[in-house]
Amino acid sequence: MTTTQTPAVPVPATTAPPGKRPKRQREGAAWVFLSPWVLGATVLTLLPMAVSLYLSFTDYDLFNAPRWVGLRNYTQMFTEDPRYWRSVTTTLTYVVIAVPLQLALALVVALALKNMRRGKGFYRSAFYAPSLLGASMSIALVWRALFNDGGTVDHLTGSGGWINKPGWALLAVALLTVWQFGAPMVIFLAGLQQIPAELYEAAAVDGAGKWRQFVSVTVPMLSPVLFFNLVLQTIQAFQVFTPAFAVSAGKGGPADSTLVYTLYLYDRGFVASHMGYASAMAWVLLIVIGAVTAVLFRTSRSWVFYASEGDR
Amino acid sequence: MPGHRTKGFCASAAALALCAVLAGCGGSGESAGGGKVVLRYTWWGNPDRAARTEQAVALFEKEHPNVRVQTSFSGYDAYKQKLAIQATGGDAPDVMQLDYRQIDQYASGHVLLDLGKVEDTLHTDEIDTGLLATGRVNGRQYAIPQGRGTETVVYDTKAWKDSGVPLPGKSWTWSQWADAMRELAEKTGRPGSVDPGQSEDAFEVWLRGQGKALYTKDNRLGFTADDLTKWWTFTDRLRREGVVSPAEQTTQLDGSVENTPLGRGKATADFNWDAPSSGYLALVPTGVTLAPMPSGQDGTPGQYFKPSMFLGIGAHTSHPEQAAALVDFLLNDDQAAKILGATRGIPVNETIRKQTASELKDFDKTVSDFQSSLEGTLKDPPQAPPSGDNALQTTFQRDYDQVSYERMSPREAAENYVTEAKAELRS
């Protein structure tokens, strides 16, 4: 690298000292710094989204030019594709299992770590580690080996291979996600440390026990953080792909029991080469996630407590 | 909203990301080549085929010092998925092994090079014209068949003999097969065979035994939901009796011998193609035997000789001449033929086939003998399957999963399949 030797961008220091640059120049600098993001957002997000919207109205096999079919992809999805509806049910089941379990686990561990005096740093890192590892394909493959018949779980519990039983396979996938509770845990920890100690002292003086303190102080004070985690994890759960793909070896089996929405989308787009159909599926998912998030925001008014409002 | 943006464009973005990753891999490979021409050659197969292919490729590299060949292989299911993504991303390998099902789609999708452009390097004059024509689409040669194969009932020789059940003869019907499997299950205490219900290939053999076909001449479905219901009712009953493998075993099939019930020691017999059955030898050390596929009730044979696989060249390869030289070497070179034996089926080069027939040994001889025992008894192969069949093969397995896990009746699943197949073939 030779760039280190070249002097920094020449600054017209004599006429305009850094603090008093004209507004337009300041905006120019902002754009320069923003450009990687702007470029990325346009080329990698907005443009593909626009193309995908167009493709969702076409029959496109990735090899030949897209052919306009109007709403056929959408009508086929809703009226003629039983597997599509199975994937919807599977995804909803997954969201309902994985999100609460993961948030509960994250909260419990965060509470345990909050009051820990020694080895805090070590345990925090240890509990966060799965989130760093879990995204990798190798862990998903380890998971597959753990829950296969003749695998560790089979040996320990005698329950057979989970991933070969339609009723159990999705649970194995969900557990892989739940295990990666590091990110919400760290956010919970930060939230817990924001709660003023005097609230607990006051509650203790009033005779509140540990449980009462948790319900009446911790939960309301933590509710904005809980809400944030809930929204984030729900959105992520709707988009779950890697664990389901790896645990079912890409097939969403057995008997479609782990065929989550994005896995079916991938299957339609890249395995069956119906990219138009897959694009239509992606847009329906976007709208559904948007709607679910809107509903969550609406309900939040009744249970999320912001300290600033409380002052009024 | 964080996370939102990742959804709407996920299809295209995934393609982009994959391209970037794959391009990255290719790039690093080329720099490692040290100025040499680097070819990527991919195939599916078992470890035995891999070892022999590596040997043949090493010989090619010795004869062409300026070429380096990067090889990679996997099981059939994984290979099919990976190649589909590479092909759609415009990053198909320079030389690739192809299934009959992929030729039509990839040729008309401009993934494959018109081999007429490299005919000076790639010689096909010693290949039977009828066989060669299976790699033609719209009058152009896009792929060269690499071997001739046929399906087989492959069984653990020792286990079957020890059970005392009479061994299969030169031909048998599906009901004789079912009776033998039932007896085997009783004597050995484990399923006689893999459940053939999940296999579109086995279904095709059964269907042809009744004079029908998977597809009509104009690429429409050649059978009805009634036919499929009959087939699935037949296999479902055997599964319930414990005669064929349970759903938990069947669902693990992925095209590799390691995950078959026979390979895992959970059944006595299996259905497979003849050449890849060499893979069982590592798993069933006492040896396996090849028996013919069951025929229709009146003795009509369902199995047929088909090109077991093809070699094609990527349309966007930067080294068409070298790629053609590699294909030519794998098909027409004496030394390569000796190394490869019958690992991809019986060789297609007539001269080589005649020369090597007497030299074949071990399992290669088994495959060769098996094919000669069938010679003259089989009917003509069907025409190349339509593009949609590539996806339908997977759909078939999925719909049968619903039957074997008892979530649907054979009738319901069959009707689902027929609906899905019609939609697939229409588009």
Interface residues (C-beta under 8 A of the other chain):
Chain A: A41 L44 T45 P48 M49 V51 S52 L53 L55 D59 D61 L62 F63 N64 Q76 E80 P82 R83 D149 G160 G161 N164 K165 P166 L232 I235 Q236 Q239 A249 G250 K251 G252 G253 P254 A255 D256 T262 L265 Y266 D267 G269 F270 V271 A272 S273 H274 M275 A278 S279 A282 W283 L285 L286 I289 G290 T293
Chain B: M1 P2 G3 H4 R5 T6 K7 G8 F9 C10 A11 S12 A13 A14 L16 D77 A78 K80 Q81 A84 I85 A87 T88 Q105 Y106 S108 G109 H110 V111 A247 E248 Q249 T251 Q252 D254 N390 A391 T394 Q397 R398 D401 Q402 S404 Y405 R407 N416 T419 E420 A423 E424 S427
